[in-house]
Amino acid sequence: MLFTIITATYNACENISFLYESLKSQTYQNFEWIIQDGASSDNTLEFIDSYKGTLDISLESKKDTGIYDAWNSAIKRIKGEWVIFLGADDILLNKTSLEKLALFIKYNEQEKNITEETIYVASSMLLAGICYEPDKHYLQKMKKMIPFPYPALLHSAKLFKKYNYDSGFRVAGDYDFLIRTISSGNIVFYPRVLCKMGDNGISNTRENALLIAKETYALINKYFGEKIAAPAYKHMLCLEILAAKKEKESNICI
């Protein structure tokens, strides 16, 4: 079983070494690492070049319009059966993460829980010490927000023969992709934490909180209607206000 790990980079030299070490240490090495770089101006490319020969790396560097444009370029080079999207500052939970995941998939293929109709294997991730789990009531949650922690989601490679990402989005293209694909096959839940998500991604910055809310609102309105979108938008804004307030209070020196 071959995994494909896709990483979009841009001036990521300060972070990518951590992901590299995480991948290099894996006890299961049957994976390819596709890196789609957005024409970095720092030492990112030099770092990646130094990794070649130690891992199966496919690198392309060219200007893009954002992460989803980069992903669309990367998915054209997929050779694996299952695809994981990891940010440059994400890491797998431990050195046996891929080995345990491969064993889980093989066992569930034998038990006919994972079939040709399976499009996702949903697992959990850690962010800032908090465990984010996939929601088994995902069809209901989908109408409010993305139901799966995306870096911990395995995609069947066959999805990308039909679908790609809408590069018009800056932060919600993964949510849009899930809405469009969710009904095309079944989902299996993996009862482990797969990875730790870094906190330097575009979706994790306070400056982009309003953009996240706006793009999410636009998607919910498009697919599910205004009656569902308006309360969801208000809920997201309230969460961001509370988070900003908590962050401000934690920064006050006593």
JOVENRA-V729079 format. One record per run of one state. SS is the DSSP state (2 for helix, 1 for strand, 0 for the rest). FROM is the first residue (numbers start at 1). TO is the last residue. If there is no record, write none. Layout:
ss->[SS,SS]
from->[FROM,FROM]
to->[TO,TO]
This chain:
ss->[0,1,0,2,0,1,0,2,1,0,1,0,1,0,2,0,1,0,1,0,2,0,1,0,1,0,2,0,2,1,2,0,2,0,1,0,2,0,2,0,2,0]
from->[1,3,10,16,25,31,38,44,52,53,55,56,57,62,67,78,82,86,91,93,97,111,118,128,130,133,138,142,150,153,157,162,173,185,186,197,202,205,206,225,226,251]
to->[2,9,15,24,30,37,43,51,52,54,55,56,61,66,77,81,85,90,92,96,110,117,127,129,132,137,141,149,152,156,161,172,184,185,196,201,204,205,224,225,250,254]
